[in-house]
Amino acid sequence: MEINVRDVEDVIILDFSGVWESEDSAETSRSMRQLLDLGYRCIILNFSDMGMLPRKAVSLIHSFYRDAEKQGCHVRIVAPSTQARGMLRSGGFLGSTDVYRDEIEALKNFR
């Protein structure tokens, strides 16, 4: 899996691509938490180039979202696959966050 980090109008976008392997979770968690430590307050997690997400990934995303909210950070999720949406929904997470079809829609939400 690869993560590309971009800054668009003070919004940090993490573009996820490839296949999320179990060994990706620890590094991904560190990278995401570092954004909070650096004081970023608007973050988009873009999954448009990812297929399936394993349970561990969904759990990590949920945990990051909760931690970000506690620190006053706003997180938006873009284009999770049908499978990922199902896992987010079954974990009770999908209804509590903002999920968008594309990046432009998510960026508009921050304005």
Summary of the structure (lengths in Angstrom):
residues: 111
radius of gyration: 12.6
end to end distance: 30.4
largest distance: 35.7
contacts: 327
relative contact order: 0.17
helix: 44%
strand: 29%
